[in-house]
Amino acid sequence: MTISILSFFLLINSWTFHGIVEGDHGPLPDVTVKVIDGDQVLTSASNGKGEVTFAELTSDSVRVIVSAEGYVPLDGWVERGEQARLIQLRPLETQVETITIEAIRAGNYAPLTQTTLSKAQLEANYFGQDMPYLLTQTPSLTAYSDGGIYTGYSYLRLRGLDMTRLNFTLNGVPLNEPEDQGVYFSNFADFGNSVRSVQVQRGVGSSTHGAAAFGGSVNFISENPFALKPSAEVQLGYGSFNSFRYAAEAQTGLIDHKFGFYTRYSGTGTDGYRYHSGACSHSFFGSGGWLGDQNMVKVTAFTGQVKNQMAYLATDINDIRVDPRINYLSPDEKDDFAQDFAQVEYSHSFSPELNLAASIYYQRVAGDFDVLVDSTLLNFKLDSDFEGAMVNLNYEADKLKLRTGLNGNLYRRDHSMVIKPWINSNIYFNQGFKQEISAFAKGEYWVNKIMLYGDLQLRHAAFQYVPEASYGLSVNPVSWTFFNPKVGITYKHSSALSTYLSAGQTTREPTRTDMFGGNDDIDPFNYAQLSNLSRVRPETVTDFEAGANWTFRPGYLKANLYAMEFRNEIAAIGQLSYIGLPLRKNVAASFRRGLELELLLRPAKGWHTGANLNLSWNRIKSYTTDYDSLTYQNVQPLLTPPVLANAFVNYQFKKILELEARARYQAASFLDNTNDANLVAPAYFLLDLRAVWHFYQQHSISIQLNNVLNQEYYTSGYAYLGSPSYFVQAPRNFFVTLHLKF
């Protein structure tokens, strides 16, 4: 009788733990999971969806040990009341490889606002679109393209801040061009096909290498050369506006458990939606190396070339009503650019707690573009070299994590202009030189359920300009030194729920375009106005973030509030220079404040749904126009919509058929900073559909139908002579992809 009463008492006080085991490519079946509950040891294996359940647990906390072939074993504790946990396993072959990435990425409990997309999430939504479009599934991000289609020249804004104020890295290597601080994804055809993971940090985030993480950072991890098994893939696609894509890739798998190689060749092309706005590009991506017990040597390289027809001028609304495909630029205005990237990385693990990674890297961008002025075809040429080195040292113990990094680089870009067809006679030749050195140290320390976070970065950059020799002019160099601190705290209420607070500050130097007022050359006519490179002041942001992350059995919920307070923001004014570059100027005080939500649910077998939302309040406190010197108070910054929302519903029938619907809403935004009601990019709602048929297990055919409702919409534009001009995006369009895996 006593035993029965005790058994009944234990039964009513027992609890159940549900785990979902995932790797880089999604759920992992048949993974051994061991739970130690007091004196008893329970063992089970994950099902086909990666799920495993342990019922009638009696201890307040149980030890969970997960082991799978090819993955780093996981050993941790789960507390009573935690109903579900996502158990993310890391591939064994990446244990040494990810040292640099861990140094710059935000961890699960770091008090920073971020979204990380896995390989499975990227693959599920990728049909060849440029990276800005692929990243719109993350919160607070807008994208558009010149040609109105998802390839060619495309751009993104994060919390309303353009790409030149975001930090981009690949395997820790800076991707931003140091002079203009931009990234040109059109140069990397099919880049999304070789990315294994991407983390988007919003706000000042975690210290990284390269350009300032002013409004956020986007860091990519390239495809892993140390895959366990050999494989090959072929992708062929075709769609609206004569758009096409082909790609072939192969992995050797681990050879003698030490060597591995990955390679991909791709080509993409489109006629563009707007007239003569086509693009044709190809790229090669390769990586390989040697993997030892405590050491790794890896080489990553890619080269890409693209030929675009130019479409950087938006179309006046009155002309759009006549024909939305109008492109003011001539069919003769084209560009031709190539970009090369190479990284050699060495990693060493001194012990399980201490490891080091060092890299050298090189990039080159070279090409030319045309600008028709009256009846004269000007040709502008650019040729740059960018080389650097970085070192990261990481220490990790039970309660303490320390990450340090050091980066230095040198940059040179040649600028010249000729008049076609006299391409061998320069009208001018000038050069820009930029050097940068930066160092950071960041740490996490746990005190019971509280994690204290600190991050300090020191960054120095210098720019020197050498004018055309025949002018006889000299321009004084300019340099900047910035100290960027961040602090934060995370409280772990349980392994399912954590909340955080953080504050950080970043200061950033102006770009060459800002200092040159949109010009490409300082000559005797504009020398008096432009020669003082210090007249455009660096901009500073102080960022406050507060958020909560909650994981529950069918999914997760993330919520955060942010307040970004700017001093001397280099704000866009809604006008372009004579060569199509956005013009900006300092404004004394401005801010961006908002709420961001992310929700993911698995409500039933085969169903997967999610949504994200950004609600924001954004203001420039005082703005004075250049053309009439009128001052406007408390105006919204241009192209910063106060509402952004994304949602999707996905259904998988066994492993045969997958159906998905994605919706996006973007509220209206202003085209300039005067907030004229006639100069507005209207709100829009988009619906996209996707169907995938899987056959012979590994192969598939997918159909992507974009803008199903056939909306005429504009995601960007500017004001010209008091009238709105827009980059018209494509109406209903499709893309079909055949994907073969071997």
C-alpha positions in Angstrom: 0.0 0.0 0.0 2.8 2.4 0.9 4.5 1.7 -2.4 1.3 2.3 -4.3 0.8 5.7 -2.6 4.4 6.6 -3.3 4.0 5.6 -7.0 0.9 7.6 -7.3 2.5 10.7 -5.7 5.5 10.4 -8.1 3.2 10.0 -11.1 1.1 13.2 -10.4 4.3 15.1 -9.8 6.1 13.8 -12.9 6.7 15.9 -16.0 7.5 15.4 -19.7 10.3 16.7 -21.8 10.0 17.0 -25.6 13.1 17.7 -27.8 13.6 18.5 -31.5 17.0 17.5 -32.7 18.3 19.5 -35.7 21.6 19.8 -37.7 22.7 22.3 -40.3 20.1 20.9 -42.8 17.1 20.5 -40.6 15.6 17.7 -38.4 17.9 14.7 -37.6 16.2 11.3 -37.3 17.6 8.3 -35.5 19.7 10.4 -33.1 20.5 8.8 -29.7 19.3 10.9 -26.8 20.1 9.9 -23.2 18.4 11.4 -20.2 19.7 10.9 -16.6 16.8 11.3 -14.2 18.2 10.8 -10.7 19.4 7.2 -10.6 17.7 6.0 -13.8 19.1 6.3 -17.3 16.5 6.7 -20.1 17.5 6.3 -23.8 15.5 7.0 -26.9 16.0 7.9 -30.6 14.6 10.8 -32.5 11.8 10.1 -35.0 11.7 11.1 -38.7 10.9 14.8 -37.7 13.8 14.8 -35.2 11.5 14.6 -32.2 12.1 12.7 -29.0 9.9 12.5 -25.9 10.6 11.5 -22.3 7.6 11.1 -20.0 7.2 10.6 -16.2 10.4 12.4 -15.3 10.6 13.0 -11.5 13.8 15.1 -10.8 13.7 18.9 -10.8 16.5 18.9 -13.4 17.7 16.1 -15.7 20.9 15.7 -17.6 20.5 15.4 -21.4 23.2 13.8 -23.6 22.8 13.8 -27.3 25.2 12.0 -29.7 25.0 11.6 -33.5 27.5 10.4 -36.0 29.3 13.3 -37.6 28.2 15.9 -34.9 29.7 17.4 -31.8 28.2 15.6 -28.8 25.9 17.8 -26.6 25.7 17.5 -22.9 23.5 19.8 -20.8 20.7 20.1 -18.2 17.0 20.6 -18.6 14.8 22.0 -15.8 11.3 20.8 -14.6 8.6 22.8 -16.4 10.5 23.1 -19.7 8.2 21.4 -22.1 10.3 21.6 -25.2 13.7 22.5 -26.5 15.3 22.8 -29.9 18.5 20.8 -29.7 20.9 22.2 -32.3 23.9 20.0 -33.1 27.0 21.3 -34.8 28.7 19.2 -37.5 32.0 17.6 -36.2 34.0 18.8 -39.2 33.2 22.5 -38.3 34.4 22.3 -34.7 37.7 23.9 -35.7 36.4 25.8 -38.7 34.0 28.1 -36.9 36.4 29.9 -34.6 36.3 33.1 -36.5 32.6 33.0 -36.9 32.1 32.5 -33.2 34.2 35.5 -32.5 31.9 37.9 -34.4 28.5 36.3 -34.2 26.1 36.7 -31.3 25.5 33.6 -29.2 22.1 32.2 -28.2 22.1 34.1 -24.9 24.0 37.3 -26.0 21.9 40.4 -25.2 21.8 41.4 -28.8 19.0 41.4 -31.4 19.6 38.9 -34.2 18.1 36.4 -36.6 20.1 33.4 -37.9 19.0 31.6 -41.0 20.2 28.0 -41.4 21.1 26.2 -44.7 17.7 24.6 -44.7 15.9 27.9 -44.3 18.0 29.5 -47.1 17.5 26.6 -49.5 13.8 26.5 -48.9 13.3 30.0 -50.2 16.1 30.3 -52.7 15.4 30.3 -56.5 18.3 32.5 -57.6 17.4 35.9 -56.2 20.1 38.3 -55.1 20.9 38.3 -51.4 18.8 41.4 -50.5 15.7 39.7 -51.6 16.6 36.4 -49.8 17.1 38.3 -46.6 13.6 40.0 -46.6 12.4 37.0 -44.6 14.1 38.6 -41.6 12.5 41.5 -39.7 12.8 45.2 -40.5 14.4 44.7 -43.9 13.4 46.2 -47.2 14.8 45.5 -50.7 14.5 46.7 -54.3 16.2 46.3 -57.6 16.9 48.8 -60.4 15.5 46.6 -63.1 12.4 45.5 -61.1 13.4 41.9 -61.0 15.1 39.9 -58.3 18.6 39.9 -59.9 20.9 42.6 -61.2 21.5 45.7 -59.1 19.6 45.1 -55.9 19.8 46.9 -52.5 18.5 46.5 -49.0 17.8 48.8 -46.0 17.7 47.6 -42.4 15.6 49.7 -40.0 15.6 52.3 -42.8 19.4 52.4 -43.0 21.1 51.8 -46.3 23.8 49.1 -47.1 26.7 51.5 -46.7 25.9 51.7 -43.0 25.8 48.0 -42.4 28.7 45.6 -41.9 28.9 42.6 -44.3 31.4 39.7 -43.8 32.0 36.3 -45.3 33.8 33.9 -43.0 34.8 37.0 -41.0 36.3 38.7 -44.0 35.0 42.3 -44.7 32.9 42.5 -47.9 32.2 46.3 -47.8 34.3 48.3 -50.2 36.2 50.6 -47.9 35.8 53.8 -50.0 32.1 53.8 -50.6 31.3 51.1 -47.9 28.9 49.4 -50.2 28.5 45.7 -51.2 27.6 44.7 -54.8 25.9 41.4 -54.8 25.3 41.5 -58.5 29.1 40.7 -58.8 28.5 37.4 -57.0 26.1 35.5 -59.2 24.2 32.8 -57.3 25.9 33.8 -54.1 23.0 32.3 -52.0 23.9 28.9 -53.4 27.2 28.8 -51.5 26.1 30.2 -48.2 25.7 27.7 -45.4 24.3 30.2 -42.8 23.7 33.9 -42.3 23.2 35.9 -39.2 21.5 39.4 -39.4 22.2 41.5 -36.3 20.0 44.6 -35.9 21.4 47.6 -34.1 25.0 48.1 -33.3 25.3 44.3 -32.5 28.5 42.5 -31.8 31.9 43.9 -32.8 33.1 42.6 -36.1 35.8 43.2 -38.7 35.7 45.8 -41.5 33.2 48.6 -42.0 31.3 49.9 -39.0 28.3 47.9 -37.9 26.3 51.2 -37.6 22.7 50.0 -38.2 23.4 46.3 -38.2 25.6 43.6 -39.6 25.2 40.6 -41.9 27.7 37.8 -41.7 27.8 34.8 -43.9 29.4 31.4 -43.6 30.3 29.8 -46.9 29.6 26.2 -47.8 31.6 23.7 -45.8 34.4 21.9 -47.7 34.7 19.2 -45.0 31.4 17.5 -45.6 31.3 13.9 -44.4 30.2 12.4 -47.6 30.8 13.2 -51.3 27.9 14.8 -53.2 27.0 16.7 -56.4 24.2 18.9 -57.4 22.8 20.4 -60.7 20.3 23.2 -60.8 18.5 24.5 -63.9 16.0 27.3 -63.8 13.9 29.5 -66.1 11.3 32.2 -65.6 9.6 35.4 -66.6 11.4 38.1 -68.5 13.8 35.5 -70.0 15.4 34.9 -66.6 17.5 31.9 -66.2 19.9 30.2 -63.8 22.2 27.2 -64.0 24.5 25.9 -61.4 26.7 22.8 -60.8 28.5 22.0 -57.6 30.4 19.1 -56.1 31.9 18.1 -52.7 34.5 15.4 -52.3 33.6 14.5 -48.7 36.4 13.9 -46.2 39.3 12.2 -47.9 41.4 10.2 -45.4 39.4 12.0 -42.7 41.7 15.1 -43.4 41.1 16.7 -46.8 37.9 18.1 -48.3 37.0 20.3 -51.3 33.9 22.1 -52.5 33.3 23.8 -55.9 30.4 25.5 -57.7 30.0 27.2 -61.1 26.9 29.3 -61.8 25.4 31.5 -64.4 22.4 33.8 -64.2 20.7 36.2 -66.6 17.5 38.2 -67.2 16.1 40.7 -69.6 14.8 42.7 -66.6 11.3 43.9 -66.1 12.1 47.5 -67.2 13.1 48.0 -70.7 16.8 47.3 -71.5 17.6 46.6 -67.8 19.0 43.1 -68.3 21.9 41.4 -66.6 24.1 38.5 -67.4 26.6 37.1 -64.9 28.6 34.0 -64.0 30.7 33.0 -61.0 33.0 30.3 -59.6 33.1 29.5 -55.9 35.6 27.0 -54.4 37.0 26.0 -51.0 39.1 23.3 -49.7 41.6 22.4 -47.0 43.2 20.1 -44.5 41.6 19.2 -41.2 43.6 17.9 -38.3 42.8 17.0 -34.7 43.7 20.4 -33.5 44.5 22.3 -36.7 42.8 23.4 -39.9 44.0 25.1 -43.1 41.3 26.3 -45.4 41.3 28.3 -48.7 38.1 30.0 -49.9 37.9 31.8 -53.2 35.4 33.1 -55.7 35.4 35.1 -58.8 32.4 36.7 -60.5 31.7 38.8 -63.6 28.5 40.7 -64.5 27.4 42.8 -67.4 24.4 45.0 -66.7 22.2 47.3 -68.7 21.9 50.4 -66.6 18.5 51.3 -64.9 19.5 53.4 -61.9 17.1 56.3 -62.7 13.6 55.9 -61.3 10.5 56.6 -63.5 8.3 59.6 -63.0 4.8 58.7 -61.8 3.2 60.4 -64.9 5.3 58.2 -67.2 4.5 55.1 -65.1 0.9 55.7 -65.9 1.7 55.5 -69.6 4.1 52.6 -69.4 5.5 51.2 -66.1 8.4 49.6 -67.9 10.0 52.9 -69.0 13.7 53.2 -68.5 15.2 56.7 -69.1 18.7 55.4 -69.6 19.9 54.6 -73.1 20.5 50.9 -74.2 24.1 52.1 -74.8 24.6 52.8 -71.1 26.0 49.5 -69.7 28.5 48.3 -67.2 31.0 45.4 -66.9 32.4 44.5 -63.6 34.4 41.6 -62.1 35.2 40.8 -58.5 37.7 38.3 -57.0 37.9 37.1 -53.4 40.4 34.9 -51.7 40.9 33.9 -48.0 43.5 31.6 -46.5 42.6 30.6 -42.9 44.6 28.7 -40.3 42.9 27.5 -37.0 44.5 25.9 -34.0 42.9 24.5 -30.8 45.3 24.8 -27.9 42.8 23.0 -25.7 39.0 22.5 -25.5 38.8 25.9 -23.9 41.3 27.9 -26.0 41.6 28.3 -29.8 43.0 30.7 -32.4 42.2 31.5 -36.0 44.2 33.7 -38.4 43.4 34.7 -41.9 44.9 36.7 -44.8 42.5 37.9 -47.5 42.5 39.7 -50.8 39.8 41.2 -53.0 39.8 43.0 -56.3 36.9 44.8 -58.0 37.5 46.2 -61.6 35.2 47.4 -64.3 33.5 50.3 -66.0 30.1 51.9 -66.5 28.6 54.4 -69.0 26.8 57.7 -68.4 25.1 59.5 -71.3 25.3 63.3 -70.8 23.4 65.1 -73.6 24.9 63.3 -76.6 28.3 62.5 -75.0 28.8 58.9 -73.7 31.1 59.2 -70.6 32.8 56.0 -69.4 33.9 55.7 -65.8 36.5 53.1 -64.8 37.2 51.7 -61.4 40.0 49.3 -60.3 40.6 48.4 -56.7 42.8 46.2 -54.5 41.9 45.3 -51.0 44.2 43.1 -48.8 44.3 42.4 -45.1 44.8 40.1 -42.2 42.9 39.2 -39.1 43.4 37.1 -35.9 40.8 35.9 -33.5 41.5 34.3 -30.1 38.7 32.6 -28.2 38.5 31.2 -24.6 35.5 29.4 -23.3 35.0 27.9 -19.8 32.0 26.9 -17.8 30.9 30.4 -16.9 33.2 32.6 -18.9 33.6 33.3 -22.7 36.2 35.7 -24.0 36.5 36.6 -27.7 39.2 38.9 -29.1 39.9 40.0 -32.6 42.5 42.1 -34.5 42.1 43.2 -38.2 44.1 45.4 -40.5 43.8 46.1 -44.2 45.0 48.3 -47.0 42.9 49.6 -49.9 43.5 51.4 -53.2 41.1 52.3 -55.9 41.8 54.0 -59.2 39.2 56.2 -60.7 39.3 57.4 -64.3 37.0 58.7 -67.0 37.1 58.6 -70.8 34.8 59.7 -73.6 33.7 56.9 -75.9 34.9 55.9 -78.4 38.3 57.5 -77.3 38.8 54.9 -74.6 42.6 55.3 -74.4 42.7 59.0 -73.5 41.8 59.7 -69.9 40.0 62.9 -69.1 41.2 62.4 -65.5 42.8 59.8 -63.3 42.6 59.9 -59.5 43.3 57.6 -56.7 41.9 56.9 -53.2 43.8 55.1 -50.5 42.3 53.8 -47.3 43.8 52.0 -44.3 42.1 50.5 -41.3 43.1 48.7 -38.1 40.7 47.6 -35.5 40.7 45.5 -32.4 37.9 44.2 -30.1 37.5 42.2 -26.9 34.2 40.9 -25.7 33.2 38.7 -22.9 30.2 36.8 -21.3 30.2 35.8 -17.7 27.4 33.8 -15.9 26.4 34.4 -12.3 23.8 31.9 -11.6 21.0 32.8 -14.1 22.4 36.1 -15.0 24.8 36.6 -17.9 26.9 39.8 -18.0 28.1 41.0 -21.4 30.7 43.5 -22.4 32.2 44.4 -25.8 34.9 47.0 -26.5 36.1 48.0 -30.0 38.9 50.4 -31.0 38.9 51.3 -34.7 41.2 53.6 -36.7 40.7 54.5 -40.4 42.5 56.9 -42.7 41.8 58.1 -46.2 44.1 59.8 -48.7 43.1 61.3 -52.0 45.5 61.9 -55.0 43.9 64.1 -57.6 44.6 64.1 -61.4 48.3 65.1 -61.7 47.6 67.8 -64.4 45.4 69.8 -62.0 48.3 70.6 -59.7 46.0 70.3 -56.7 46.6 68.8 -53.2 44.1 67.5 -50.8 44.9 66.9 -47.1 44.3 63.4 -45.9 41.8 62.7 -43.2 41.7 60.1 -40.4 39.3 58.9 -37.7 39.7 57.0 -34.4 36.6 55.5 -32.8 35.9 53.8 -29.5 32.8 51.7 -29.7 31.6 50.2 -26.4 28.6 47.8 -25.8 27.3 46.3 -22.5 24.4 44.1 -21.7 22.7 41.7 -19.4 20.7 38.5 -20.0 18.4 36.8 -17.4 17.7 33.1 -18.0 14.4 32.5 -16.4 14.5 28.9 -17.6 16.1 27.1 -20.5 13.0 28.0 -22.5 12.8 31.7 -21.6 15.4 34.5 -21.4 15.2 38.3 -21.4 17.9 40.8 -22.1 18.9 44.5 -22.0 21.8 46.1 -23.9 23.3 49.5 -24.8 26.0 50.2 -27.3 27.5 53.0 -29.3 29.1 53.1 -32.7 30.6 56.0 -34.7 31.3 55.8 -38.4 33.2 57.8 -40.9 31.6 59.3 -44.1 32.1 57.5 -47.4 34.0 59.0 -50.4 30.7 59.7 -52.0 29.6 61.7 -48.9 32.9 63.7 -48.8 32.9 64.3 -52.6 29.2 65.4 -52.8 28.4 62.6 -55.3 31.3 63.6 -57.6 33.9 61.2 -58.9 36.7 63.8 -59.3 37.9 66.9 -57.4 38.9 69.4 -60.1 39.8 73.1 -60.2 36.0 74.0 -60.5 34.8 72.2 -57.3 38.1 72.2 -55.4 37.1 75.1 -53.0 33.9 73.3 -52.1 35.2 69.7 -51.8 38.8 69.8 -50.8 38.1 69.9 -47.1 37.4 66.2 -46.5 36.5 66.9 -42.8 33.5 69.0 -43.6 31.2 65.9 -43.5 31.3 64.9 -39.8 31.3 61.2 -38.6 27.9 60.0 -37.4 27.2 58.4 -34.1 24.4 56.1 -32.9 23.6 55.1 -29.4 21.5 51.9 -29.5 19.3 50.5 -26.7 17.8 47.0 -27.1 15.4 45.1 -24.7 14.1 41.7 -25.7 12.8 38.3 -24.8 13.3 34.9 -26.4 10.8 32.1 -25.6 11.1 28.6 -26.9 8.1 26.3 -26.5 7.1 22.9 -27.8 5.6 23.9 -31.2 8.1 26.8 -32.0 9.5 30.1 -30.6 8.6 33.7 -30.1 11.1 36.6 -30.1 10.2 40.2 -29.1 12.4 43.3 -28.7 12.1 47.0 -28.3 14.9 49.3 -29.7 15.8 52.9 -29.6 18.5 54.1 -31.9 19.5 57.7 -31.1 21.7 59.4 -33.8 24.0 62.4 -33.6 25.2 63.9 -36.9 23.4 61.2 -38.9 24.6 61.2 -42.6 21.0 61.1 -43.9 19.9 60.6 -47.5 18.2 63.7 -49.0 16.3 61.9 -51.8 18.4 63.1 -54.7 21.0 61.5 -57.0 24.3 62.8 -58.3 25.0 63.1 -62.0 26.4 59.5 -62.0 23.4 58.1 -60.1 24.9 58.1 -56.5 22.6 58.8 -53.6 23.4 62.2 -52.0 23.5 62.6 -48.2 24.3 65.2 -45.6 24.6 65.5 -41.8 21.5 66.2 -39.7 22.1 67.1 -36.1 19.7 64.8 -34.3 17.4 61.9 -35.3 16.2 58.6 -34.0 14.6 55.3 -34.9 12.5 53.5 -32.3 10.4 50.4 -32.7 9.1 47.0 -31.8 10.2 43.7 -33.6 8.4 40.4 -33.3 9.3 36.9 -34.7 7.1 33.9 -34.4 7.6 30.3 -35.6 5.0 27.5 -35.1 4.7 23.9 -36.0 1.0 23.5 -35.1 0.4 20.0 -36.6 2.1 17.3 -38.5 3.4 18.6 -41.8 2.5 22.2 -41.0 5.0 25.0 -40.5 4.1 28.7 -40.2 5.7 31.9 -39.0 5.6 35.7 -39.1 7.6 38.8 -38.2 6.6 42.3 -37.6 8.3 45.7 -37.3 6.4 48.7 -35.9 8.6 51.8 -35.8 8.5 55.5 -35.0 11.3 57.4 -36.8 12.1 61.1 -36.8 14.7 63.7 -37.9 14.3 66.5 -35.4 15.3 69.3 -37.7 15.9 69.2 -41.5 16.9 72.0 -43.8 16.7 71.6 -47.6 19.6 72.6 -49.8 17.5 73.9 -52.7 15.3 76.4 -50.9 16.8 76.5 -47.3 13.4 75.8 -45.7 13.6 74.0 -42.3 11.2 71.2 -41.3 10.8 69.9 -37.8 10.2 66.3 -36.6 10.0 64.7 -40.0 10.1 61.0 -40.9 13.4 59.9 -42.6 12.8 58.9 -46.2 12.2 55.3 -47.2 11.6 54.1 -43.6 8.2 52.6 -43.5 6.6 52.5 -40.0 5.1 49.0 -40.6 6.7 46.0 -42.1 5.2 42.5 -41.8 6.0 39.1 -43.3 4.2 35.8 -42.9 4.3 32.3 -44.3 2.5 29.0 -44.2 4.2 25.8 -45.3 2.7 22.3 -45.7 4.7 19.2 -46.4 2.9 16.0 -47.5 5.3 13.2 -46.4 8.5 13.8 -48.4 6.7 14.1 -51.8 5.0 17.5 -52.0 5.6 20.9 -50.4 3.3 23.9 -50.7 4.0 27.4 -49.3 2.4 30.8 -49.3 4.3 33.9 -48.3 2.8 37.4 -47.7 4.5 40.8 -47.2 3.0 44.1 -46.2 5.0 47.4 -46.4 3.5 50.6 -45.2 3.8 53.9 -47.1 7.1 55.9 -46.7 8.3 59.3 -47.8 10.6 59.9 -50.8 12.3 62.9 -49.2 12.7 64.4 -45.8 10.2 67.2 -46.2 7.3 64.7 -45.7 5.4 66.2 -48.6 2.2 64.1 -48.9 2.6 64.1 -52.7 6.0 62.5 -52.5 5.2 59.0 -51.0 6.0 55.4 -51.9 2.5 53.9 -51.4 1.9 50.9 -49.1 1.7 47.5 -50.8 0.7 43.9 -50.1 2.4 41.0 -51.9 1.6 37.3 -52.0 4.0 34.7 -53.3 3.4 31.0 -53.8 5.8 28.0 -54.1 5.3 24.4 -54.8 8.0 21.7 -54.7 7.6 18.1 -55.9 10.3 15.8 -54.6 11.0 12.6 -56.6 13.4 9.8 -56.2 13.9 11.3 -52.7 16.8 13.7 -53.5 15.6 15.4 -56.7 12.9 18.1 -57.0 11.1 20.5 -59.3 9.9 23.8 -57.8 7.6 26.4 -59.1 7.9 29.9 -57.7 5.0 32.3 -58.4 5.8 35.9 -57.3 3.3 38.8 -56.9 0.4 36.5 -57.4 -2.1 39.3 -57.0 -0.3 41.2 -59.8 0.2 44.4 -57.8 1.9 47.4 -59.3 4.2 48.4 -56.4 7.3 50.4 -55.7 9.7 49.7 -52.8 12.0 52.6 -53.5 12.3 55.9 -55.4 13.0 59.6 -54.9 11.6 63.1 -55.6 12.6 65.0 -58.7 11.4 68.5 -59.6 8.5 68.1 -57.1 7.2 64.9 -58.6 7.6 61.3 -57.3 9.7 58.9 -59.2 9.7 55.1 -58.5 11.6 51.9 -59.2 8.7 49.9 -60.5 8.9 46.2 -59.4 7.7 43.4 -61.6 4.1 42.3 -61.8 3.1 38.6 -61.6 6.0 36.4 -62.6 7.3 32.9 -62.2 10.5 30.8 -62.0 10.8 27.1 -62.4 13.8 25.1 -61.0 15.0 21.6 -61.6 17.2 20.5 -58.7 19.1 17.2 -59.0 21.2 15.8 -56.1 23.6 12.9 -56.3 
